[in-house]
Amino acid sequence: MKRDIEYIYEDDDILVCHKPAGIATEGAGVRETDLVSHVRNYLARKNRGQKGAKPPYVGTVYRLDKPVEGVVVIAKNKAAASDIAAQIKNHSTEKYYYALCYGSVPEDKNRLENLLVRREDNGSAMVITKEEANSVNGNSITLSSKEKLGIIGGDVKRAVLDYEVVKRDEDNETTLVRIKLLTGRFHQIRVQFAALGFPLLGDERYGSENSKAYSKEKGIKNVNLVCYKFGFNHPKTRKKVYFEISPTVLPMV
């Protein structure tokens, strides 16, 4: 499995990285590295000795969860950061993932649409029904079980993705799916497939007891989810560009 951060493209405005699973995008704990710190040190070393060199600008326009591998685009100036962030907000970027699910996903192709909230007690995302969404009162929600639950910000978010099955294993124990993400919600893919009944392998937070036991048996320690391709309009040239990686946590891809 890949351990080192790799830079796959760089120009005056952007730096495109291949982030390994197990490394945070930013905000790592004590004695841990993260992508942003790595990039900042790389750019500082690169600029060392240049006349009038300033501390490098490192702008994260989106993040990948720590246990998720994938393409991350870093903006090298404020103009590029604002431009790409606006594209993401306007849903004009394209983000593609591979995921390995526990179980045999029955439909070869489908769209998943769910309503999500984040729990106050543990910070996890959670799929809710329309009826539950209508019960939101401030920062709490009444579940169908009549239980009241605190939610972060009192927000209900719509989450949408398209998926297609790439491969099912012979024993119907796992399914490899290709995903086009249409909204970028917190832990969206992980919680939507878990709610569907097919949690991702290696997912300790949203996995079922069976999926976690299977992952442990197979020695899977990171979420089997990879952001393998990201497309957007270059902030300077305005041309559509795509950056793609070969997953290392999913050797069957």
C-alpha positions in Angstrom: 0.0 0.0 0.0 1.2 3.5 -0.9 2.7 5.4 2.1 4.3 8.5 0.5 2.6 11.7 -0.8 3.2 12.0 -4.5 3.0 15.2 -6.6 1.5 14.4 -10.0 1.2 17.9 -11.5 2.3 21.4 -10.7 2.1 24.9 -12.3 2.0 28.4 -10.9 -1.6 28.0 -9.7 -2.2 24.4 -8.6 -0.4 21.4 -7.2 -2.1 18.1 -7.7 -1.3 15.4 -5.1 -1.9 11.6 -4.7 -2.8 11.4 -1.0 -2.3 7.9 0.5 -4.8 6.3 2.9 -3.9 6.9 6.5 -2.7 10.5 6.1 -5.0 13.5 7.0 -5.5 16.2 4.5 -4.8 18.7 7.2 -5.0 19.1 11.0 -3.0 16.0 11.9 -2.3 15.1 15.5 1.0 15.3 17.4 3.8 13.4 15.7 1.7 12.8 12.7 2.1 14.4 9.2 -0.6 15.7 7.0 -0.9 16.7 3.4 -1.0 20.4 3.9 2.1 20.5 6.1 3.9 18.3 3.6 3.0 20.6 0.7 3.9 23.8 2.7 7.3 22.3 3.5 7.8 21.2 -0.1 7.0 24.7 -1.5 9.1 26.5 1.2 12.1 24.4 0.3 11.5 25.0 -3.4 11.3 28.8 -2.9 14.3 29.0 -0.5 16.9 31.4 -1.8 14.6 33.2 -4.2 14.8 37.0 -3.7 11.7 38.3 -1.8 10.3 34.8 -1.3 7.2 34.8 0.9 5.7 31.9 2.9 3.9 29.7 0.4 0.1 29.9 0.1 -1.5 26.5 0.5 -5.2 26.4 -0.2 -7.3 23.3 0.3 -10.4 23.5 -1.8 -11.7 20.1 -0.7 -10.6 17.4 1.7 -10.5 13.6 1.7 -11.0 11.7 4.9 -7.8 10.4 6.6 -8.5 6.7 5.7 -9.3 7.6 2.1 -6.8 7.5 -0.8 -7.1 9.9 -3.7 -6.5 13.0 -5.8 -6.3 16.2 -3.9 -5.9 19.6 -5.6 -4.0 22.3 -3.7 -4.3 26.0 -4.8 -1.1 27.9 -4.7 -2.7 31.4 -4.6 -6.0 32.9 -3.3 -7.3 33.5 -6.8 -7.0 29.9 -7.8 -8.5 28.8 -4.4 -11.5 31.0 -4.8 -12.0 29.9 -8.5 -12.0 26.2 -7.8 -14.1 26.6 -4.6 -16.7 28.4 -6.7 -16.7 25.6 -9.2 -17.3 23.1 -6.5 -20.1 25.1 -5.0 -21.7 25.4 -8.5 -21.4 21.6 -9.1 -19.3 22.1 -12.2 -16.4 19.9 -11.1 -16.4 16.1 -11.6 -15.3 13.7 -8.9 -15.1 10.0 -9.3 -14.5 7.2 -6.8 -14.0 3.5 -6.6 -15.4 1.7 -3.5 -15.3 -1.9 -2.4 -18.5 -2.8 -0.6 -19.3 -5.7 1.7 -21.9 -7.9 0.1 -23.4 -8.3 -3.4 -24.9 -4.9 -4.5 -27.9 -6.1 -6.5 -28.5 -3.3 -9.0 -25.8 -2.9 -11.7 -26.5 0.9 -11.9 -28.4 3.3 -9.7 -28.6 6.8 -8.2 -28.6 7.1 -4.4 -30.4 10.1 -3.0 -30.6 10.6 0.8 -31.0 13.2 3.5 -28.1 13.5 5.9 -27.5 15.0 9.3 -24.5 14.9 11.6 -25.0 13.6 15.1 -23.9 15.9 18.0 -22.9 12.9 20.2 -20.2 11.4 17.9 -20.0 13.7 14.9 -21.0 10.9 12.5 -23.2 11.4 9.5 -26.6 9.7 9.5 -29.3 9.0 6.8 -32.7 10.2 7.9 -36.2 9.9 6.3 -38.3 12.9 5.0 -40.6 12.6 8.0 -37.6 12.8 10.4 -36.3 15.8 8.4 -39.6 17.6 8.9 -39.2 17.1 12.7 -36.1 19.2 13.0 -36.4 21.8 15.7 -33.3 23.9 16.2 -30.5 21.5 16.8 -32.5 18.4 17.5 -34.5 15.9 15.5 -37.1 13.4 16.4 -36.4 10.0 15.0 -39.0 7.5 13.9 -38.3 5.6 17.1 -39.5 8.8 18.9 -36.0 9.3 20.2 -34.7 12.9 20.2 -31.2 13.4 18.8 -29.0 16.4 18.8 -27.6 17.3 15.4 -24.8 19.6 14.4 -26.0 23.0 13.1 -29.6 21.8 12.8 -28.8 21.2 9.1 -30.3 18.6 6.8 -28.2 18.0 3.7 -29.3 16.4 0.4 -26.7 13.8 -0.7 -26.7 12.4 -4.3 -24.4 10.0 -6.1 -24.5 7.7 -9.2 -22.9 4.3 -9.1 -22.3 1.4 -11.4 -21.1 -2.1 -10.5 -17.6 -2.9 -11.9 -17.2 -6.4 -10.5 -18.7 -8.8 -7.9 -16.5 -11.5 -6.5 -17.3 -15.2 -7.1 -18.6 -15.8 -3.6 -20.8 -12.6 -3.7 -18.9 -11.4 -0.6 -17.8 -8.0 -2.1 -18.7 -5.6 -4.9 -16.5 -3.1 -6.6 -18.4 0.0 -7.6 -17.5 3.1 -9.6 -19.1 6.3 -8.3 -19.7 9.8 -9.6 -20.2 12.1 -6.7 -22.9 14.7 -7.4 -22.9 16.4 -3.9 -19.9 16.6 -1.5 -21.3 15.9 1.9 -19.5 14.8 5.0 -18.7 11.1 4.8 -21.4 10.9 2.1 -20.3 7.8 0.2 -19.5 5.8 3.3 -22.8 6.5 5.1 -25.0 6.1 1.9 -23.7 2.7 1.1 -23.9 1.7 4.8 -27.5 2.8 4.8 -28.1 0.7 1.6 -26.8 -2.3 3.5 -23.5 -2.6 1.8 -20.9 -0.8 4.0 -17.4 -0.2 2.6 -14.6 -2.6 3.6 -12.2 -1.2 6.2 -14.8 1.3 7.5 -14.7 1.1 11.3 -17.1 4.0 11.8 -20.0 3.0 9.5 -19.3 -0.7 8.9 -21.6 -3.5 10.2 -20.3 -6.1 12.6 -20.0 -8.5 9.7 -18.2 -6.1 7.4 -15.8 -5.2 10.2 -15.1 -8.9 11.0 -14.5 -9.6 7.3 -12.2 -6.6 7.0 -10.2 -7.7 10.0 -10.0 -11.3 8.6 -8.6 -9.9 5.4 -6.2 -7.5 7.1 -7.9 -4.4 5.7 -7.0 -1.4 7.8 -8.1 1.6 5.7 -11.5 2.4 4.1 -11.6 0.8 0.7 -12.5 4.1 -1.0 -10.4 6.0 -3.6 -11.0 9.3 -5.2 -9.4 8.3 -8.5 -10.3 11.2 -10.8 -11.1 14.9 -10.4 -12.0 17.2 -13.2 -12.4 21.0 -13.2 -11.7 24.1 -15.3 -8.2 25.3 -14.8 -8.4 28.6 -12.9 -6.1 30.4 -15.4 -6.5 28.8 -18.8 -10.2 27.9 -18.2 -9.6 24.6 -20.0 -11.2 21.5 -18.6 -8.5 19.3 -17.0 -8.7 15.9 -15.4 -6.2 14.3 -13.0 -6.3 10.6 -12.4 -4.4 8.1 -10.2 -4.1 4.3 -10.0 -5.5 3.1 -6.6 -3.2 1.2 -4.4 -5.7 0.2 -1.7 -7.8 -1.5 -4.4 -5.3 -3.6 -6.4 -8.2 -5.2 -8.5 -8.9 -1.9 -10.2 
